[in-house]
């Protein structure tokens, strides 16, 4: 992990296409950043990504259980 200290207005480049700009510090509330990236790249907050992944896993497991219940000799 690369750890940097930035001041408001300073930027970080990731490759040639992604620019992260430190906008402001809000004390205990956190910091504000801006991200400029190509539209084809999905940018998500980690907690949203994890929630979607968890929901997808639950749905896949429920579907697998439904399929197994429909097989002859399987299920109650």
C-alpha positions as CSV (number, residue, x, y, z in Angstrom):
1,X,0.0,0.0,0.0
2,X,1.3,3.4,-0.9
3,X,0.6,6.0,1.7
4,X,0.8,9.7,0.8
5,X,0.2,13.0,2.4
6,X,-1.6,15.6,0.2
7,X,-2.8,19.1,0.6
8,X,-6.1,20.4,-0.8
9,X,-5.8,20.8,-4.5
10,X,-2.9,18.4,-4.9
11,X,-3.4,15.3,-7.1
12,X,-2.4,11.7,-7.4
13,X,-2.1,10.0,-10.8
14,X,-2.9,6.3,-11.4
15,X,-1.7,5.3,-14.8
16,X,-2.4,7.8,-17.5
17,X,-6.1,8.0,-17.1
18,X,-7.0,8.3,-13.5
19,X,-6.6,11.4,-11.4
20,X,-7.5,11.7,-7.7
21,X,-7.7,15.2,-6.3
22,X,-7.7,15.9,-2.6
23,X,-10.5,18.5,-2.2
24,X,-10.7,19.3,1.5
25,X,-10.5,17.9,5.0
26,X,-13.6,17.9,7.1
27,X,-12.0,17.0,10.4
28,X,-13.6,14.0,12.1
29,X,-16.1,13.7,9.2
30,X,-13.3,12.6,6.8
31,X,-11.8,14.0,3.7
32,X,-13.3,14.9,0.3
33,X,-11.7,13.5,-2.8
34,X,-12.5,13.8,-6.5
35,X,-11.8,11.1,-9.0
36,X,-11.5,11.7,-12.7
37,X,-11.5,8.4,-14.7
38,X,-12.8,7.1,-18.0
39,X,-16.5,6.2,-18.0
40,X,-15.8,2.5,-18.7
41,X,-14.2,2.1,-15.3
42,X,-16.5,1.4,-12.4
43,X,-15.7,3.4,-9.3
44,X,-17.5,2.2,-6.2
45,X,-17.2,2.7,-2.4
46,X,-16.0,-0.4,-0.8
47,X,-19.1,-0.9,1.4
48,X,-21.3,-0.7,-1.7
49,X,-19.2,-3.2,-3.6
50,X,-19.2,-5.6,-0.6
51,X,-23.0,-5.3,-0.2
52,X,-23.6,-6.0,-3.9
53,X,-21.2,-9.0,-3.8
54,X,-22.9,-10.4,-0.7
55,X,-26.4,-10.0,-2.2
56,X,-25.2,-11.7,-5.4
57,X,-23.7,-14.6,-3.4
58,X,-26.9,-15.1,-1.5
59,X,-29.0,-15.1,-4.7
60,X,-26.7,-17.6,-6.3
61,X,-26.9,-19.9,-3.3
62,X,-30.7,-19.7,-3.2
63,X,-30.8,-20.5,-6.9
64,X,-28.5,-23.4,-6.5
65,X,-30.7,-24.8,-3.6
66,X,-33.8,-24.4,-5.8
67,X,-32.1,-26.3,-8.6
68,X,-31.0,-29.1,-6.3
69,X,-34.5,-29.4,-4.8
70,X,-35.8,-30.0,-8.3
71,X,-33.5,-32.9,-9.0
72,X,-34.9,-36.5,-8.7
73,X,-33.8,-38.1,-5.4
74,X,-32.6,-34.9,-3.9
75,X,-34.3,-32.8,-1.2
76,X,-37.3,-33.5,0.9
